[in-house]
């Protein structure tokens, strides 16, 4: 398609190039309001850019977005929600821009940009992929590029207009004390970091870990960064399916392959009736960065150490209520301290009290296995954690939702760390 546009004398995909330049300039500005204004300007210019970029059978570019505004009672209490680049769903302003460009019949290009006013990255490319749909009209597609997470069920409702609350389940966002760029040599190295999450380091004074400092601590599943790869997905009633290959893993998605290995993933869903939806998911791939190869035991490489995930999800609806639940088992294979296992689950419910008004609640739990200590005995490799979030919401239309929530979390360190906050969110779709 790019070559065809060039032959017609029309620049190929001017929309994407212009948007990238505008967002890039915005990311370089130091003032958050200026960055947000420039991103908004990019949105305003998109329709004109789209019309100049049409060629062949390409249709108009469909542009949309959503703006989330949040006020917190205590902004020092939201750390359990911290994501990569310092992003956080409880930050004051988050802006998402979406573009869906029909390239040819049955071929669409999708891009998504995100701006978080607390992010170290400013505005960034969240996702960008091409979807090839079955010409015969069956619900079968191939997605290739920087693609969404096709594991579990929460990604289907992770955006604020569909999320009944503000936060995300722990298993999709909370950073454990496993790192992609460092390796614990003794059990004490990782145990010393229990509950530190985003700030984990095995290279701190007194520890014996090896590696470098260019990477990050990892969640079990991570929905807030998409991975680069390809997946086949669709439905064949009463089943739905997805299977694919990506550069990174469920907890360590990457754009460029950083270890030469690939993750394989799959989800199989079952929808026998409109009121029930169930599914199982699984994935396996190497999670360590290739730069730690020199720190491994002799004749070993990072591609021998996997993150393995097995998950199950269930959704039930009846009358004015809906219930969601997921269970996730994860294993990080570590070169010196053995397998780092965790089990996570949550239950979430929503009840529509009167039209437009609802109440919702989610209860989370993450439990970590023991590792052997060099000094003798065993200890949990990370601190067990639970979180509860309850709230009320007002949703007069699909384009506007207002929420008021209270979130409390407890990290079982010694002493235990409890955090609590109240927050209000206004989410607008445009």
C-alpha positions as a Markdown table, in Angstrom:
| # | Residue | x | y | z |
|---|---|---|---|---|
| 1 | Unk | 0.0 | 0.0 | 0.0 |
| 2 | Unk | 2.9 | 2.4 | 0.7 |
| 3 | Unk | 4.4 | 1.9 | -2.7 |
| 4 | Unk | 1.0 | 2.3 | -4.4 |
| 5 | Unk | 0.5 | 5.7 | -2.7 |
| 6 | Unk | 4.0 | 6.8 | -3.8 |
| 7 | Unk | 3.3 | 5.9 | -7.4 |
| 8 | Unk | 0.1 | 8.1 | -7.3 |
| 9 | Unk | 2.2 | 11.1 | -6.1 |
| 10 | Unk | 0.6 | 11.1 | -2.7 |
| 11 | Unk | 2.8 | 10.9 | 0.4 |
| 12 | Unk | 2.3 | 7.5 | 2.2 |
| 13 | Unk | 0.6 | 7.8 | 5.5 |
| 14 | Unk | 1.1 | 11.5 | 6.2 |
| 15 | Unk | -1.3 | 11.2 | 9.2 |
| 16 | Unk | 1.1 | 9.0 | 11.1 |
| 17 | Unk | 4.2 | 11.1 | 10.3 |
| 18 | Unk | 2.6 | 14.4 | 11.2 |
| 19 | Unk | 1.1 | 13.0 | 14.5 |
| 20 | Unk | 4.5 | 11.5 | 15.5 |
| 21 | Unk | 6.2 | 14.8 | 14.8 |
| 22 | Unk | 3.7 | 16.8 | 16.8 |
| 23 | Unk | 3.6 | 14.4 | 19.7 |
| 24 | Unk | 7.4 | 14.2 | 19.7 |
| 25 | Unk | 7.6 | 18.0 | 20.0 |
| 26 | Unk | 5.1 | 17.8 | 22.8 |
| 27 | Unk | 7.1 | 15.2 | 24.7 |
| 28 | Unk | 10.1 | 17.5 | 24.6 |
| 29 | Unk | 8.4 | 20.4 | 26.3 |
| 30 | Unk | 9.0 | 20.7 | 30.0 |
| 31 | Unk | 5.6 | 22.2 | 30.9 |
| 32 | Unk | 2.8 | 19.6 | 31.2 |
| 33 | Unk | 0.0 | 21.9 | 30.1 |
| 34 | Unk | 2.0 | 22.8 | 27.0 |
| 35 | Unk | 2.5 | 19.2 | 26.1 |
| 36 | Unk | -1.2 | 18.4 | 26.6 |
| 37 | Unk | -2.1 | 21.4 | 24.4 |
| 38 | Unk | 0.1 | 20.3 | 21.6 |
| 39 | Unk | -1.3 | 16.8 | 21.7 |
| 40 | Unk | -4.7 | 18.3 | 21.5 |
| 41 | Unk | -3.6 | 20.4 | 18.5 |
| 42 | Unk | -2.5 | 17.2 | 16.8 |
| 43 | Unk | -5.9 | 15.8 | 17.3 |
| 44 | Unk | -7.5 | 18.9 | 15.8 |
| 45 | Unk | -5.3 | 18.6 | 12.7 |
| 46 | Unk | -6.0 | 14.9 | 12.1 |
| 47 | Unk | -9.1 | 15.2 | 10.0 |
| 48 | Unk | -7.3 | 17.5 | 7.5 |
| 49 | Unk | -4.2 | 15.3 | 7.4 |
| 50 | Unk | -6.4 | 12.2 | 6.8 |
| 51 | Unk | -8.1 | 13.8 | 3.8 |
| 52 | Unk | -4.8 | 14.6 | 2.2 |
| 53 | Unk | -3.5 | 11.1 | 2.8 |
| 54 | Unk | -6.3 | 9.1 | 1.2 |
| 55 | Unk | -5.4 | 7.0 | -1.8 |
| 56 | Unk | -6.6 | 3.9 | -3.6 |
| 57 | Unk | -9.4 | 2.2 | -1.6 |
| 58 | Unk | -8.4 | 3.8 | 1.7 |
| 59 | Unk | -11.3 | 5.4 | 3.5 |
| 60 | Unk | -11.3 | 8.4 | 5.9 |
| 61 | Unk | -9.3 | 8.1 | 9.1 |
| 62 | Unk | -11.6 | 7.7 | 12.1 |
| 63 | Unk | -10.2 | 9.7 | 15.0 |
| 64 | Unk | -11.4 | 9.5 | 18.6 |
| 65 | Unk | -10.0 | 9.9 | 22.1 |
| 66 | Unk | -10.7 | 10.0 | 25.8 |
| 67 | Unk | -9.7 | 12.4 | 28.5 |
| 68 | Unk | -9.5 | 11.2 | 32.2 |
| 69 | Unk | -9.3 | 13.8 | 35.0 |
| 70 | Unk | -8.7 | 12.7 | 38.6 |
| 71 | Unk | -8.6 | 14.4 | 41.9 |
| 72 | Unk | -7.1 | 12.5 | 44.9 |
| 73 | Unk | -7.4 | 13.0 | 48.7 |
| 74 | Unk | -3.8 | 12.0 | 49.3 |
| 75 | Unk | -1.4 | 11.7 | 46.3 |
| 76 | Unk | 1.3 | 10.1 | 48.5 |
| 77 | Unk | -0.9 | 7.0 | 48.9 |
| 78 | Unk | -1.2 | 5.8 | 45.3 |
| 79 | Unk | 2.2 | 4.1 | 44.9 |
| 80 | Unk | 0.8 | 0.6 | 44.6 |
| 81 | Unk | -0.7 | 1.8 | 41.3 |
| 82 | Unk | 2.6 | 3.1 | 39.8 |
| 83 | Unk | 3.3 | 1.8 | 36.3 |
| 84 | Unk | 6.3 | 2.0 | 33.9 |
| 85 | Unk | 7.6 | 5.6 | 33.2 |
| 86 | Unk | 5.9 | 6.7 | 36.4 |
| 87 | Unk | 2.4 | 6.6 | 34.9 |
| 88 | Unk | -0.5 | 6.1 | 37.2 |
| 89 | Unk | -4.3 | 5.9 | 36.6 |
| 90 | Unk | -4.7 | 8.2 | 39.6 |
| 91 | Unk | -2.7 | 11.0 | 38.0 |
| 92 | Unk | -4.5 | 14.3 | 37.4 |
| 93 | Unk | -4.8 | 14.1 | 33.6 |
| 94 | Unk | -4.5 | 11.3 | 31.1 |
| 95 | Unk | -5.2 | 11.7 | 27.4 |
| 96 | Unk | -5.5 | 8.9 | 24.8 |
| 97 | Unk | -5.8 | 9.5 | 21.1 |
| 98 | Unk | -7.0 | 6.8 | 18.7 |
| 99 | Unk | -6.8 | 6.6 | 14.9 |
| 100 | Unk | -8.4 | 3.8 | 12.8 |
| 101 | Unk | -7.3 | 4.1 | 9.1 |
| 102 | Unk | -9.0 | 1.8 | 6.5 |
| 103 | Unk | -6.1 | 1.0 | 4.1 |
| 104 | Unk | -8.0 | -1.4 | 1.8 |
| 105 | Unk | -11.1 | -3.5 | 2.2 |
| 106 | Unk | -10.5 | -5.9 | 5.1 |
| 107 | Unk | -7.2 | -4.1 | 6.1 |
| 108 | Unk | -7.1 | -1.5 | 8.8 |
| 109 | Unk | -4.3 | 0.3 | 10.6 |
| 110 | Unk | -4.7 | 1.3 | 14.2 |
| 111 | Unk | -2.6 | 3.7 | 16.3 |
| 112 | Unk | -2.9 | 4.9 | 19.9 |
| 113 | Unk | -1.0 | 7.6 | 21.8 |
| 114 | Unk | -1.1 | 8.2 | 25.5 |
| 115 | Unk | -0.2 | 11.3 | 27.5 |
| 116 | Unk | 0.1 | 11.0 | 31.3 |
| 117 | Unk | 0.9 | 14.3 | 33.2 |
| 118 | Unk | 3.2 | 12.4 | 35.6 |
| 119 | Unk | 5.0 | 10.3 | 33.0 |
| 120 | Unk | 8.7 | 10.6 | 32.4 |
| 121 | Unk | 8.0 | 9.9 | 28.7 |
| 122 | Unk | 5.4 | 12.6 | 28.1 |
| 123 | Unk | 3.3 | 11.5 | 25.2 |
| 124 | Unk | 4.2 | 8.1 | 23.8 |
| 125 | Unk | 3.1 | 5.6 | 21.2 |
| 126 | Unk | 0.9 | 3.1 | 23.1 |
| 127 | Unk | 0.0 | 0.8 | 20.2 |
| 128 | Unk | 0.2 | 0.6 | 16.5 |
| 129 | Unk | -0.7 | -2.4 | 14.4 |
| 130 | Unk | -2.4 | -3.5 | 11.2 |
| 131 | Unk | -5.4 | -5.8 | 11.3 |
| 132 | Unk | -6.1 | -8.1 | 8.4 |
| 133 | Unk | -9.7 | -9.4 | 8.4 |
| 134 | Unk | -11.1 | -12.5 | 6.6 |
| 135 | Unk | -12.3 | -11.5 | 3.1 |
| 136 | Unk | -15.2 | -14.0 | 3.5 |
| 137 | Unk | -16.6 | -12.0 | 6.4 |
| 138 | Unk | -15.9 | -14.5 | 9.1 |
| 139 | Unk | -14.8 | -13.1 | 12.5 |
| 140 | Unk | -11.2 | -14.1 | 12.0 |
| 141 | Unk | -8.4 | -11.5 | 12.1 |
| 142 | Unk | -4.6 | -11.2 | 12.1 |
| 143 | Unk | -3.0 | -8.3 | 14.1 |
| 144 | Unk | 0.6 | -7.5 | 13.5 |
| 145 | Unk | 2.7 | -4.7 | 15.1 |
| 146 | Unk | 2.6 | -3.3 | 18.6 |
| 147 | Unk | -0.5 | -5.3 | 19.6 |
| 148 | Unk | -2.8 | -5.4 | 22.7 |
| 149 | Unk | -2.3 | -8.0 | 25.4 |
| 150 | Unk | -4.3 | -11.1 | 24.5 |
| 151 | Unk | -4.2 | -12.8 | 27.8 |
| 152 | Unk | -6.9 | -12.7 | 30.5 |
| 153 | Unk | -10.1 | -10.7 | 30.4 |
| 154 | Unk | -9.4 | -7.4 | 32.1 |
| 155 | Unk | -7.8 | -5.8 | 28.9 |
| 156 | Unk | -11.2 | -5.7 | 27.4 |
| 157 | Unk | -12.4 | -3.2 | 29.9 |
| 158 | Unk | -9.1 | -1.5 | 31.1 |
| 159 | Unk | -9.9 | 1.9 | 29.7 |
| 160 | Unk | -11.6 | 4.4 | 32.0 |
| 161 | Unk | -15.0 | 4.5 | 30.1 |
| 162 | Unk | -15.3 | 0.7 | 30.6 |
| 163 | Unk | -13.6 | 0.3 | 33.9 |
| 164 | Unk | -16.2 | 0.6 | 36.7 |
| 165 | Unk | -13.4 | 1.8 | 39.1 |
| 166 | Unk | -10.2 | 3.8 | 38.6 |
| 167 | Unk | -7.4 | 1.4 | 39.4 |
| 168 | Unk | -6.5 | -1.9 | 37.7 |
| 169 | Unk | -6.3 | -5.4 | 39.3 |
| 170 | Unk | -2.9 | -6.0 | 41.0 |
| 171 | Unk | -1.9 | -8.8 | 38.6 |
| 172 | Unk | -2.1 | -6.4 | 35.6 |
| 173 | Unk | -0.1 | -3.5 | 37.1 |
| 174 | Unk | 1.7 | -4.1 | 40.4 |
| 175 | Unk | 5.5 | -4.4 | 40.0 |
| 176 | Unk | 6.9 | -7.4 | 41.8 |
| 177 | Unk | 10.6 | -7.6 | 42.8 |
| 178 | Unk | 11.7 | -9.6 | 39.7 |
| 179 | Unk | 13.8 | -7.6 | 37.3 |
| 180 | Unk | 14.6 | -8.1 | 33.7 |
| 181 | Unk | 18.1 | -6.5 | 33.9 |
| 182 | Unk | 19.3 | -8.0 | 37.3 |
| 183 | Unk | 19.6 | -11.5 | 38.7 |
| 184 | Unk | 19.6 | -12.4 | 42.4 |
| 185 | Unk | 22.5 | -14.6 | 43.3 |
| 186 | Unk | 21.2 | -15.5 | 46.8 |
| 187 | Unk | 17.7 | -15.7 | 48.2 |
| 188 | Unk | 18.6 | -12.8 | 50.4 |
| 189 | Unk | 19.0 | -10.5 | 47.4 |
| 190 | Unk | 15.4 | -10.8 | 46.3 |
| 191 | Unk | 13.9 | -11.1 | 49.8 |
| 192 | Unk | 15.6 | -7.8 | 50.8 |
| 193 | Unk | 13.5 | -6.1 | 48.1 |
| 194 | Unk | 10.1 | -7.4 | 49.2 |
| 195 | Unk | 7.4 | -4.7 | 48.8 |
| 196 | Unk | 9.8 | -2.3 | 47.0 |
| 197 | Unk | 8.1 | -3.0 | 43.6 |
| 198 | Unk | 9.1 | -0.3 | 41.1 |
| 199 | Unk | 12.2 | 0.6 | 43.1 |
| 200 | Unk | 13.7 | -3.0 | 43.4 |
| 201 | Unk | 17.4 | -3.3 | 43.0 |
| 202 | Unk | 19.7 | -6.3 | 43.7 |
| 203 | Unk | 22.7 | -4.1 | 43.4 |
| 204 | Unk | 22.1 | -2.2 | 46.6 |
| 205 | Unk | 24.9 | -2.2 | 49.2 |
| 206 | Unk | 25.2 | -5.5 | 51.1 |
| 207 | Unk | 23.5 | -7.5 | 48.3 |
| 208 | Unk | 25.2 | -9.8 | 45.8 |
| 209 | Unk | 23.0 | -9.5 | 42.8 |
| 210 | Unk | 24.4 | -9.1 | 39.3 |
| 211 | Unk | 23.4 | -7.2 | 36.2 |
| 212 | Unk | 22.9 | -3.5 | 35.3 |
| 213 | Unk | 20.4 | -0.7 | 35.9 |
| 214 | Unk | 18.9 | 0.0 | 32.5 |
| 215 | Unk | 15.7 | -2.1 | 32.9 |
| 216 | Unk | 12.9 | -2.3 | 35.4 |
| 217 | Unk | 11.0 | -4.5 | 37.9 |
| 218 | Unk | 8.2 | -6.6 | 36.3 |
| 219 | Unk | 4.5 | -7.1 | 36.9 |
| 220 | Unk | 3.0 | -10.5 | 36.3 |
| 221 | Unk | 0.8 | -9.3 | 33.4 |
| 222 | Unk | 1.2 | -5.8 | 32.1 |
| 223 | Unk | -1.6 | -4.1 | 30.2 |
| 224 | Unk | -0.2 | -0.6 | 30.1 |
| 225 | Unk | 2.5 | -1.4 | 27.6 |
| 226 | Unk | 1.8 | -3.3 | 24.4 |
| 227 | Unk | 4.2 | -5.9 | 22.9 |
| 228 | Unk | 5.5 | -6.2 | 19.3 |
| 229 | Unk | 4.3 | -9.4 | 17.5 |
| 230 | Unk | 1.5 | -11.0 | 15.7 |
| 231 | Unk | -1.7 | -12.8 | 16.8 |
| 232 | Unk | -4.6 | -14.6 | 15.1 |
| 233 | Unk | -7.9 | -14.0 | 16.9 |
| 234 | Unk | -11.6 | -14.3 | 16.3 |
| 235 | Unk | -14.8 | -16.2 | 17.2 |
| 236 | Unk | -16.4 | -19.4 | 16.2 |
| 237 | Unk | -19.5 | -19.4 | 18.3 |
| 238 | Unk | -19.7 | -20.4 | 21.1 |
| 239 | Unk | -15.8 | -20.1 | 21.2 |
| 240 | Unk | -13.4 | -17.2 | 21.0 |
| 241 | Unk | -9.7 | -17.6 | 20.5 |
| 242 | Unk | -6.4 | -15.8 | 20.2 |
| 243 | Unk | -2.9 | -17.3 | 19.6 |
| 244 | Unk | 0.3 | -15.5 | 18.7 |
| 245 | Unk | 4.0 | -14.7 | 19.1 |
| 246 | Unk | 5.6 | -11.6 | 20.6 |
| 247 | Unk | 9.1 | -10.2 | 21.3 |
| 248 | Unk | 8.6 | -9.8 | 25.0 |
| 249 | Unk | 6.6 | -11.6 | 27.7 |
| 250 | Unk | 3.4 | -11.1 | 29.7 |
| 251 | Unk | 5.3 | -9.1 | 32.4 |
| 252 | Unk | 8.0 | -7.6 | 30.2 |
| 253 | Unk | 6.5 | -6.4 | 26.9 |
| 254 | Unk | 9.1 | -4.8 | 24.5 |
| 255 | Unk | 9.1 | -3.1 | 21.1 |
| 256 | Unk | 12.5 | -4.4 | 20.0 |
| 257 | Unk | 13.5 | -7.9 | 20.9 |
| 258 | Unk | 16.0 | -7.7 | 23.8 |
| 259 | Unk | 17.0 | -11.3 | 24.1 |
| 260 | Unk | 16.4 | -13.1 | 20.8 |
| 261 | Unk | 13.7 | -15.3 | 22.2 |
| 262 | Unk | 10.0 | -15.2 | 21.6 |
| 263 | Unk | 6.9 | -15.6 | 23.7 |
| 264 | Unk | 4.0 | -17.8 | 22.6 |
| 265 | Unk | 0.6 | -17.1 | 24.0 |
| 266 | Unk | -3.0 | -18.2 | 23.6 |
| 267 | Unk | -6.4 | -17.7 | 25.0 |
| 268 | Unk | -9.5 | -19.9 | 24.5 |
| 269 | Unk | -12.9 | -18.4 | 25.5 |
| 270 | Unk | -16.3 | -20.0 | 25.9 |
| 271 | Unk | -19.5 | -18.1 | 25.6 |
| 272 | Unk | -22.4 | -20.6 | 25.7 |
| 273 | Unk | -25.0 | -17.9 | 26.7 |
| 274 | Unk | -25.2 | -14.1 | 26.8 |
| 275 | Unk | -24.9 | -14.1 | 30.6 |
| 276 | Unk | -21.7 | -16.2 | 30.9 |
| 277 | Unk | -18.2 | -15.9 | 29.5 |
| 278 | Unk | -15.3 | -18.0 | 30.6 |
| 279 | Unk | -11.7 | -18.4 | 29.3 |
| 280 | Unk | -8.3 | -19.9 | 29.9 |
| 281 | Unk | -5.0 | -18.3 | 28.9 |
| 282 | Unk | -1.3 | -19.2 | 28.8 |
| 283 | Unk | 2.0 | -17.9 | 27.7 |
| 284 | Unk | 5.7 | -18.8 | 27.8 |
| 285 | Unk | 8.8 | -16.8 | 26.9 |
| 286 | Unk | 12.2 | -15.7 | 28.1 |
| 287 | Unk | 12.1 | -12.5 | 30.2 |
| 288 | Unk | 15.7 | -11.6 | 31.0 |
| 289 | Unk | 17.6 | -9.0 | 28.9 |
| 290 | Unk | 20.4 | -10.4 | 26.8 |
| 291 | Unk | 22.8 | -8.0 | 28.5 |
| 292 | Unk | 22.9 | -10.2 | 31.6 |
| 293 | Unk | 24.2 | -13.2 | 29.6 |
| 294 | Unk | 27.7 | -12.6 | 31.0 |
| 295 | Unk | 26.4 | -13.0 | 34.5 |
| 296 | Unk | 24.8 | -16.4 | 34.1 |
| 297 | Unk | 26.3 | -19.8 | 35.0 |
| 298 | Unk | 28.6 | -21.3 | 32.4 |
| 299 | Unk | 27.0 | -22.5 | 29.1 |
| 300 | Unk | 23.7 | -20.9 | 30.0 |
| 301 | Unk | 21.8 | -18.1 | 28.2 |
| 302 | Unk | 18.9 | -15.9 | 29.1 |
| 303 | Unk | 16.7 | -17.8 | 26.6 |
| 304 | Unk | 16.7 | -20.7 | 29.0 |
| 305 | Unk | 14.9 | -18.8 | 31.7 |
| 306 | Unk | 11.2 | -18.4 | 31.1 |
| 307 | Unk | 8.2 | -16.6 | 32.4 |
| 308 | Unk | 5.3 | -19.0 | 32.3 |
| 309 | Unk | 1.7 | -17.9 | 32.9 |
| 310 | Unk | -1.5 | -19.9 | 33.2 |
| 311 | Unk | -4.8 | -18.0 | 33.8 |
| 312 | Unk | -8.5 | -18.5 | 34.0 |
| 313 | Unk | -11.3 | -15.9 | 33.8 |
| 314 | Unk | -15.1 | -15.9 | 34.4 |
| 315 | Unk | -17.8 | -13.3 | 33.8 |
| 316 | Unk | -21.4 | -13.7 | 34.9 |
| 317 | Unk | -24.2 | -11.3 | 34.5 |
| 318 | Unk | -27.8 | -11.3 | 35.9 |
| 319 | Unk | -30.5 | -8.6 | 36.1 |
| 320 | Unk | -28.7 | -5.4 | 36.9 |
| 321 | Unk | -25.4 | -7.0 | 38.0 |
| 322 | Unk | -22.2 | -8.3 | 36.6 |
| 323 | Unk | -19.4 | -10.3 | 38.3 |
| 324 | Unk | -15.8 | -10.7 | 37.0 |
| 325 | Unk | -13.1 | -12.9 | 38.4 |
| 326 | Unk | -9.6 | -14.0 | 37.3 |
| 327 | Unk | -7.0 | -16.4 | 38.7 |
| 328 | Unk | -3.4 | -16.2 | 37.4 |
| 329 | Unk | -0.4 | -18.4 | 38.2 |
| 330 | Unk | 3.0 | -17.1 | 37.1 |
| 331 | Unk | 6.5 | -18.6 | 37.3 |
| 332 | Unk | 9.8 | -16.6 | 36.7 |
| 333 | Unk | 12.7 | -19.1 | 36.3 |
| 334 | Unk | 15.7 | -17.5 | 38.0 |
| 335 | Unk | 19.2 | -18.8 | 37.4 |
| 336 | Unk | 20.5 | -18.9 | 40.9 |
| 337 | Unk | 17.6 | -18.9 | 43.4 |
| 338 | Unk | 15.2 | -21.3 | 41.5 |
| 339 | Unk | 11.6 | -20.7 | 40.5 |
| 340 | Unk | 9.8 | -17.6 | 41.6 |
| 341 | Unk | 6.1 | -18.5 | 41.7 |
| 342 | Unk | 3.0 | -16.4 | 42.4 |
| 343 | Unk | -0.7 | -16.8 | 42.5 |
| 344 | Unk | -3.0 | -13.9 | 42.0 |
| 345 | Unk | -6.8 | -13.5 | 41.9 |
| 346 | Unk | -9.5 | -10.9 | 42.1 |
| 347 | Unk | -13.2 | -10.7 | 42.2 |
| 348 | Unk | -15.1 | -7.6 | 40.9 |
| 349 | Unk | -18.7 | -6.8 | 40.9 |
| 350 | Unk | -20.9 | -4.0 | 39.5 |
| 351 | Unk | -24.6 | -3.4 | 40.3 |
| 352 | Unk | -26.8 | -0.8 | 38.4 |
| 353 | Unk | -28.9 | 0.8 | 41.2 |
| 354 | Unk | -31.0 | 3.0 | 38.9 |
| 355 | Unk | -30.4 | 3.9 | 35.2 |
| 356 | Unk | -27.1 | 5.7 | 35.0 |
| 357 | Unk | -26.0 | 5.0 | 38.5 |
| 358 | Unk | -24.0 | 2.0 | 39.8 |
| 359 | Unk | -22.0 | 0.7 | 42.7 |
| 360 | Unk | -18.8 | -1.4 | 42.2 |
| 361 | Unk | -16.1 | -3.1 | 44.2 |
| 362 | Unk | -13.0 | -5.1 | 43.5 |
| 363 | Unk | -11.0 | -7.3 | 45.9 |
| 364 | Unk | -7.4 | -8.3 | 44.9 |
| 365 | Unk | -4.8 | -10.7 | 46.3 |
| 366 | Unk | -1.3 | -11.7 | 45.3 |
| 367 | Unk | 0.6 | -14.5 | 47.1 |
| 368 | Unk | 4.3 | -15.4 | 46.5 |
| 369 | Unk | 6.2 | -18.6 | 47.0 |
| 370 | Unk | 9.2 | -19.2 | 49.3 |
| 371 | Unk | 12.9 | -19.2 | 48.2 |
| 372 | Unk | 15.8 | -20.8 | 50.1 |
| 373 | Unk | 18.1 | -18.4 | 52.0 |
| 374 | Unk | 21.9 | -18.8 | 51.9 |
| 375 | Unk | 21.9 | -18.4 | 55.7 |
| 376 | Unk | 19.3 | -21.2 | 56.1 |
| 377 | Unk | 15.6 | -21.4 | 56.1 |
| 378 | Unk | 13.1 | -20.0 | 53.5 |
| 379 | Unk | 11.2 | -16.7 | 53.0 |
| 380 | Unk | 8.6 | -15.4 | 50.5 |
| 381 | Unk | 10.4 | -13.9 | 47.5 |
| 382 | Unk | 8.1 | -10.9 | 47.6 |
| 383 | Unk | 5.6 | -9.5 | 50.1 |
| 384 | Unk | 2.0 | -10.8 | 49.8 |
| 385 | Unk | -0.4 | -8.0 | 49.0 |
| 386 | Unk | -4.1 | -7.3 | 49.0 |
| 387 | Unk | -6.1 | -4.4 | 47.7 |
| 388 | Unk | -9.7 | -3.4 | 47.8 |
| 389 | Unk | -11.4 | -0.6 | 45.8 |
| 390 | Unk | -15.0 | 0.3 | 46.1 |
| 391 | Unk | -16.9 | 3.1 | 44.4 |
| 392 | Unk | -20.0 | 4.6 | 42.9 |
| 393 | Unk | -20.4 | 5.8 | 39.4 |
| 394 | Unk | -22.7 | 8.0 | 37.2 |
| 395 | Unk | -22.8 | 7.1 | 33.5 |
| 396 | Unk | -25.5 | 9.1 | 31.7 |
| 397 | Unk | -24.1 | 8.0 | 28.3 |
| 398 | Unk | -21.3 | 6.0 | 26.7 |
| 399 | Unk | -19.3 | 9.3 | 26.3 |
| 400 | Unk | -19.3 | 10.4 | 29.9 |
| 401 | Unk | -18.7 | 8.7 | 33.3 |
| 402 | Unk | -18.0 | 10.1 | 36.7 |
| 403 | Unk | -16.7 | 8.0 | 39.6 |
| 404 | Unk | -16.0 | 8.3 | 43.3 |
| 405 | Unk | -13.8 | 5.6 | 44.8 |
| 406 | Unk | -11.9 | 4.6 | 47.9 |
| 407 | Unk | -8.9 | 2.3 | 47.6 |
| 408 | Unk | -7.0 | 0.6 | 50.4 |
| 409 | Unk | -4.0 | -1.7 | 50.0 |
| 410 | Unk | -1.8 | -3.6 | 52.5 |
| 411 | Unk | 1.7 | -4.9 | 51.6 |
| 412 | Unk | 2.8 | -7.6 | 54.1 |
| 413 | Unk | 6.3 | -6.4 | 54.8 |
| 414 | Unk | 7.6 | -6.1 | 58.4 |
| 415 | Unk | 6.1 | -3.8 | 59.5 |
| 416 | Unk | 3.1 | -4.0 | 57.1 |
| 417 | Unk | 2.5 | -1.0 | 54.9 |
| 418 | Unk | -1.1 | 0.2 | 54.5 |
| 419 | Unk | -2.1 | 2.9 | 52.1 |
| 420 | Unk | -5.6 | 4.4 | 51.5 |
| 421 | Unk | -7.0 | 7.2 | 49.4 |
| 422 | Unk | -10.2 | 8.5 | 48.0 |
| 423 | Unk | -10.4 | 9.8 | 44.4 |
| 424 | Unk | -12.9 | 11.2 | 41.9 |
| 425 | Unk | -12.6 | 10.7 | 38.2 |
| 426 | Unk | -14.3 | 12.3 | 35.2 |
| 427 | Unk | -13.8 | 10.4 | 31.9 |
| 428 | Unk | -14.9 | 12.0 | 28.6 |
| 429 | Unk | -15.0 | 10.2 | 25.2 |
| 430 | Unk | -14.7 | 12.4 | 22.2 |
